[in-house]
Amino acid sequence: MKMQKLKLILVVFFYVVVAQSQQYQIDSSYTIKSTYAKLIKKHPFITIPEVKPNPDVQEMFDLIYNKEKERVLHFDAFVNKKQKKNPAVIMIHGGGWRSGNKDQMQFMGKEIAAKGYTTFSIEYRLSLEAKYPTGVIDVKNAIKFIKDNASKFNVDPKKIAVLGCSAGGQMAALIGTTNNNPIFEDKSFKSKSSSKVNAIIDVDGVLAMKHPESTEGEVAAFWLGGKSNEIPENWKNASALSHTDKNTPPTLYICSSIPRFHAGRDDMIKILNEYKIYNEVHTIADSPHSFWFYEPWFGQTISYIVGFLDKIFK
């Protein structure tokens, strides 16, 4: 009887500790498997790619880049060991700013790293825990941390690309167009480095939150803290298009066949072309959103990414 009571006390203690350390909900609705179950009905030929370990790539998981009170933020690293200074790719997962996790970028990270890069999949705070611009600032802090520790990860801190898919693509474009913008900088984060990036890769992420081509959604409003007519400044400032100028780095767009995910892209390209900033657009015909998770589109996506990175950094 005493042993049962002791076990009960330990179980209760465990759940109290977990509850105290995680004061936010987790939305696990957006996963590779759940999305596969939806897409397989219309695209019966798709498969989840198999990425085998590569002897040239060192894999590191759940490394800490920031800690605020009890909240710890992690990243995974995939380091090409053949060179001491690789260009780096900072990867941001999708999920409507409220779901998804860094594990979803592992396939992509391993494949890109095998081509001569160091890649990082970043955990950031989602909208059920913290509203815009917290997640954006989290990723910028991760970039600073990675630069501070560049030698540990075989990284050239002057060759940093930011890559995101879906909501992560929107964030990647925003991060790349707001280099040195104080609105998105965390002054309390101790670092000797800047969060500046040298290239943007946007995989099916919107470039303008409020735009004739976009569809205003509840998920975006939840992240931004209200609808566009309630807080128009957030909707404007969260749009990469609003910040695109002569200082925007070279940009790659990889797009599905669904137009609403390209909102603001053509307007942004027009500005880039005016300033003669290199950019590429690749639209994968008849592809759904989240195409990057699955073959036959996964390999195609990697090919576009590596081709762009090689052109910019090598």
C-alpha positions, 0 to 999 in steps of 0.5 A: 500500500505504501509503495502504491502511494509512493508511486502515485506521489512520484507520478503527480510530481512528474506531471507537475514538473512537466506542467510548470516547465511547459506553460503552453499548448502544442498543436501537433496537427501538421506532420509529415505523416498527417499531410501524407494521409491527406495528399495520397488521395489525390497524389497516389504516387507520392512517397516519403523520401529515404535519406540515409546517413552520410559519412561526410555529415556529422549529425547533432540534435537538440543543441541549445541556442537560448534559454529564457527562465525555464524555456529552452530553445534548441536546434539540430545541426548537420555539418559537412566535415570535409571542409572547415568553412562551409556556407550555412543554411538556417532552416525554418519549418512550416505549420501556419506559425502554430504547428510543426517542429524542427524535426520536419526539416531533417531530411532536407538538412541532411541532403543539403549538408551532403552537398558541402554545406552546414545546415541547421533546423531551428526550434522557434516559439509558435503562436500558441506560446508567443505571438509575432514577432517572437518566432522571427526574433528567435530565429535571428537569435539562433543565427547570432548563436551559430555565427558566434560558434561558427568554428564548432560547426565548420561555418563561414559566418559571411555565407549564411542563407535562410530557408523556410517552407510555408509559414517558415518561408514567409519568416525566411523572407522576412528575416532576409529583408530585415537585416539590421532592422531594430524592430526584429532584434533582441537587445537582451540576447548576448552575442558578438555577431549580427543576425544578417543573412546573405541569401533567402530561400522561400519555399511556398511562403507568402511575401505579403500578408495583406495583398490582392493575391493573398487569402486572409486567414484565421491562422495568420490573424492569430499569430499576428494578434488580430485581423488586418483591419484591427492591427494593420501595422503588424500585417504590413511589417510582417510582410517581406515585400514591405522591407524589400529594397536595395539591401535585400540579398539574392533570393530563390522562390520555389513554388507550388501550383497554388497561387495564394502561397505566392502573394506578393512574389511578383511585386518583390521580384520587380523591386529586386530586378530594379536593383539588379539583385539576383533571383530565381523562381521555380514553380513545380507544376501540379504540385500541392502545398507541402510538396517538399516533404515527398518524392518526386518533388523532394529531390527536385526541391533539393536540386533547385536549392543546391543549384542556387546556393552553389551559384551564390556561395561557391 
